[in-house]
Amino acid sequence: MELNSEEIDKILDLAIVLKKEAKQRFFRKLLRDKVLAMIFQKPSTRTRVSFEVAMLQLGGHAINLGTSELQLGRGETIEDTGRTLSRYVDAIMARVYNHEDIVKLAKASSVPVINGLSDGYHPAQILADLQTLLEVKGKLKGLKVAWVGDGNNVCNTWLIGAALMGIDISVATPKGYRPLKEAVDNAQKIAKDTRARIEIMSDPIMAVKDADCVMTDSVVSMGFEQERDKRLKVFIPKYQVNNELMNKAKSDAVFMHCLPAKRGEEVTDDVIDGPKSLVWEEAENRLHSQKALLCYLLLDENEIIRNLSH
């Protein structure tokens, strides 16, 4: 919501340039001497490693901070933590349970704050997803994405990302598991200008019709483990992405999943390991899109252009 389509385009373009250079083992030290603080309330594989490697390859440094290592674990407010860290580091990335925590942290901090995942949204993931689709399809505007499964934080952010980039999105979820009303309302408001189509429905077969990309995520996200049995009964098998469902999409449709995947639940092995799957490219692009995002937040545009021209 804090980026417009032109800014996202610039981030994606830079991500693709940095990815090409990384393949050649060439790393521009664009963020030399910059420091990123990373706060983790939740476990992480891709977010932790991709942000840390991103800072390393850009010439900067990342500090990994579990909440048990911070005074947050002893009652210091998240606002006071943000005010303190802002005196030491150039940016903060936080992976939190409650979305309100990231909002409070951002308001109190005087340096950029990146949402590395909250219960409401996962914007860093969607930048990587957009990069992956752009690389494979050659465009974003006019594509159709089908989301099948839980209307969770990734789904919420995809609604907004799709609307901003002119991508049609059809979300199929069971009643009671719909995306946030706030996310749907914001997406629909943006879509009035970009002419993206935003659809919320219950039928996964209807959702994937004419889709260029089919997406899903775990139906038992972190924090909902106590609902596991209930959720599996609600979602499986109707909202499972299998070859039968993929065959209802376009013949050249691709499959994406933010990972970690619960194989045999929201997706079958033959889909996630099949020829239409982009999950590993998608996971890799977390690194490159986040490098571009960090540059966008910590450097001015002229600085980036000047460095890339050398």
C-alpha positions in Angstrom: 0.0 0.0 0.0 3.0 2.4 0.5 4.3 1.8 -3.1 2.7 2.7 -6.4 3.0 0.7 -9.6 5.8 2.8 -10.9 7.9 2.3 -7.8 7.2 -1.5 -7.9 8.3 -1.5 -11.5 11.6 0.2 -10.6 12.2 -2.3 -7.8 11.5 -5.3 -10.0 13.7 -3.9 -12.8 16.5 -3.4 -10.4 15.9 -6.9 -8.9 16.3 -8.5 -12.4 19.5 -6.6 -13.0 21.0 -7.6 -9.6 20.0 -11.2 -10.2 21.8 -11.3 -13.6 24.9 -10.0 -12.0 24.6 -12.4 -9.1 24.6 -15.3 -11.6 28.0 -14.0 -12.8 29.1 -13.8 -9.1 29.3 -10.0 -9.5 28.0 -8.2 -6.5 27.8 -4.4 -6.4 28.6 -3.0 -2.9 25.7 -0.6 -3.1 25.0 -0.7 0.6 28.6 -0.6 1.9 28.6 0.1 5.6 24.8 0.0 5.9 23.4 -2.2 8.7 20.0 -4.0 8.8 18.5 -5.1 12.1 16.3 -8.2 11.8 13.7 -8.9 14.5 12.2 -12.4 14.6 9.2 -13.3 16.7 8.5 -16.2 14.3 10.7 -19.0 12.9 12.1 -18.3 9.4 14.1 -20.0 6.6 13.7 -17.9 3.5 13.2 -14.5 5.2 16.1 -14.9 7.5 18.6 -16.2 5.0 17.5 -14.0 2.0 17.7 -10.7 3.9 21.1 -11.6 5.5 22.6 -12.7 2.2 21.2 -9.7 0.5 22.9 -7.3 2.9 26.2 -9.3 2.6 26.2 -9.3 -1.2 25.4 -5.6 -1.2 28.4 -4.9 1.0 26.4 -4.2 4.2 25.7 -6.2 7.4 22.7 -7.8 9.0 22.1 -8.4 12.7 19.8 -11.3 13.6 17.7 -10.5 16.7 15.4 -13.1 18.3 12.9 -11.6 20.7 14.5 -13.6 23.5 17.7 -11.8 22.9 16.1 -8.4 23.0 14.6 -6.5 25.9 11.3 -7.0 24.1 11.3 -10.4 25.9 11.4 -8.6 29.3 8.7 -6.1 28.6 10.3 -3.2 26.7 7.7 -1.8 24.3 8.2 -2.4 20.6 8.1 1.4 20.1 11.0 1.9 22.5 12.9 -0.9 20.7 12.3 0.9 17.4 13.5 4.2 18.8 16.7 2.6 20.1 17.5 0.5 17.1 17.0 3.6 14.9 20.0 5.2 16.6 22.2 2.2 15.6 21.1 0.8 12.2 20.0 2.0 8.8 16.9 -0.1 8.5 14.8 -2.7 10.4 13.1 -5.8 9.1 10.7 -7.5 11.5 8.8 -10.8 11.3 6.0 -10.6 13.8 2.8 -12.3 14.9 0.5 -9.3 15.2 0.4 -6.9 12.3 -0.2 -4.0 14.8 3.4 -4.6 16.1 4.9 -3.8 12.7 2.7 -0.7 12.5 3.8 0.5 16.0 7.5 -0.3 15.2 7.3 1.7 11.9 5.6 4.7 13.6 8.2 4.9 16.3 11.3 4.3 14.2 13.2 7.0 12.3 14.7 4.5 9.8 12.8 2.4 7.2 10.9 -0.6 8.6 10.2 -3.7 6.4 7.4 -6.1 7.1 9.1 -9.5 6.9 5.7 -11.1 7.6 2.8 -10.5 10.0 -0.5 -12.1 10.5 -2.0 -9.5 8.1 0.5 -9.1 5.3 3.7 -10.5 3.6 4.8 -7.8 1.2 8.4 -9.0 0.8 7.1 -12.3 -0.5 4.8 -10.7 -3.1 7.6 -8.6 -4.5 9.5 -11.9 -5.2 6.3 -13.4 -6.7 5.8 -10.5 -9.0 9.4 -10.7 -10.1 9.0 -14.4 -10.9 5.9 -13.9 -12.9 7.4 -11.0 -14.8 10.5 -13.1 -15.7 8.4 -16.1 -16.9 5.5 -14.3 -18.6 7.3 -11.2 -19.8 4.6 -8.9 -18.4 2.3 -8.4 -15.4 -0.6 -6.3 -16.6 -3.4 -8.4 -18.0 -2.4 -11.7 -16.4 -4.8 -13.6 -14.3 -3.7 -15.2 -10.9 -5.9 -17.7 -9.1 -5.5 -18.1 -5.4 -6.9 -21.3 -4.0 -7.0 -22.0 -0.2 -6.8 -19.9 2.9 -7.3 -16.1 2.6 -4.2 -15.5 4.7 -1.5 -12.8 4.9 0.0 -13.8 1.6 -3.4 -13.7 -0.1 -4.2 -10.3 1.5 -1.0 -8.9 0.0 -1.5 -10.5 -3.4 -4.8 -8.8 -3.7 -3.2 -5.4 -3.3 -0.1 -6.3 -5.4 -2.3 -7.6 -8.2 -4.5 -4.5 -8.1 -1.5 -2.2 -8.3 0.0 -4.0 -11.2 -3.2 -4.5 -13.2 -3.3 -8.2 -12.6 -6.7 -9.9 -12.4 -7.0 -12.1 -9.3 -9.7 -14.7 -8.4 -9.5 -15.9 -4.8 -11.3 -19.1 -3.9 -11.7 -19.8 -0.2 -14.2 -21.5 2.1 -16.6 -19.2 3.8 -15.1 -18.1 7.1 -11.6 -18.1 5.7 -11.9 -15.2 3.3 -9.1 -12.6 3.1 -9.2 -9.4 5.2 -12.0 -7.0 4.3 -9.5 -4.2 4.5 -7.3 -5.9 1.9 -10.3 -6.6 -0.4 -11.6 -3.0 -0.1 -8.1 -1.5 -0.8 -7.6 -3.8 -3.7 -11.0 -2.9 -5.2 -10.3 0.8 -4.7 -6.9 0.6 -6.5 -8.4 -1.6 -9.3 -10.8 1.2 -10.3 -7.7 3.0 -11.7 -5.7 0.0 -13.0 -8.8 -1.9 -14.3 -7.7 -5.1 -12.6 -10.5 -7.6 -11.8 -10.8 -8.6 -8.1 -13.0 -11.7 -7.5 -13.7 -13.4 -4.2 -15.5 -16.8 -4.4 -15.9 -20.3 -3.0 -15.4 -22.4 -6.2 -11.7 -23.2 -7.0 -12.6 -24.6 -10.4 -14.2 -21.2 -11.4 -11.2 -19.4 -9.9 -8.6 -21.2 -11.9 -10.5 -20.9 -15.2 -8.3 -19.0 -17.7 -5.6 -18.4 -15.0 -2.0 -17.8 -16.0 -0.8 -18.7 -12.5 -2.3 -20.8 -9.7 -1.2 -20.1 -6.2 -1.7 -21.5 -2.7 -0.2 -21.6 0.7 -0.5 -23.8 3.8 -4.0 -24.0 5.2 -2.5 -24.3 8.7 -0.4 -21.2 9.0 1.8 -20.4 12.0 -0.3 -19.6 15.0 -3.2 -21.8 13.8 -1.8 -25.2 14.7 -4.5 -25.8 17.3 -7.0 -25.6 14.4 -5.2 -28.2 12.3 -7.8 -31.0 12.3 -10.7 -28.6 11.7 -8.9 -26.8 8.9 -7.9 -29.9 7.1 -11.5 -31.1 7.0 -12.6 -27.7 5.6 -9.9 -27.3 2.9 -9.0 -30.8 1.8 -9.6 -32.1 -0.8 -11.7 -29.3 -2.4 -9.1 -26.6 -2.1 -6.0 -28.8 -2.8 -4.0 -27.8 -5.9 -3.5 -31.1 -7.8 -3.0 -31.9 -11.4 -6.8 -32.2 -12.0 -7.2 -28.6 -10.8 -4.1 -27.3 -12.7 -5.6 -28.7 -15.9 -8.6 -26.4 -15.5 -6.3 -23.4 -15.8 -4.6 -22.3 -19.1 -2.4 -24.9 -20.7 0.7 -22.8 -20.0 -0.3 -21.9 -16.5 2.4 -22.0 -13.8 2.2 -22.9 -10.1 3.6 -20.8 -7.3 3.7 -21.3 -3.5 5.6 -19.1 -1.0 6.8 -22.1 1.0 7.1 -24.0 3.3 4.6 -26.4 1.7 2.7 -29.1 3.5 2.9 -31.7 0.7 -0.2 -33.8 0.3 -2.3 -31.1 2.0 -2.7 -27.8 0.0 -0.6 -29.1 -2.9 0.4 -32.5 -4.3 3.9 -33.6 -5.0 3.3 -34.0 -8.7 2.3 -30.3 -8.9 5.0 -28.8 -6.7 7.7 -30.9 -8.3 6.2 -30.8 -11.8 7.1 -28.9 -14.9 4.7 -26.0 -14.2 6.1 -25.3 -10.7 8.1 -22.1 -10.2 8.5 -22.5 -6.4 12.3 -22.6 -6.4 12.7 -19.6 -8.7 10.2 -17.8 -6.5 12.2 -18.7 -3.4 15.4 -17.5 -5.0 13.8 -14.3 -6.0 13.2 -13.4 -2.4 17.0 -12.6 -2.3 17.0 -10.5 -5.5 13.8 -8.5 -4.9 14.8 -7.8 -1.3 18.2 -6.5 -2.5 16.4 -4.2 -4.8 13.9 -3.1 -2.0 16.8 -2.4 0.4 18.5 -0.2 -2.3 15.2 1.6 -3.0 14.8 2.4 0.7 18.4 3.3 1.6 19.7 5.0 -1.5 18.2 7.8 -3.7 17.4 6.9 -7.3 20.3 8.9 -8.7 22.7 7.1 -6.4 21.4 3.7 -7.8 21.7 4.8 -11.4 25.2 6.2 -10.9 26.4 3.0 -9.3 24.8 0.8 -11.9 26.4 2.8 -14.7 30.0 2.0 -13.4 
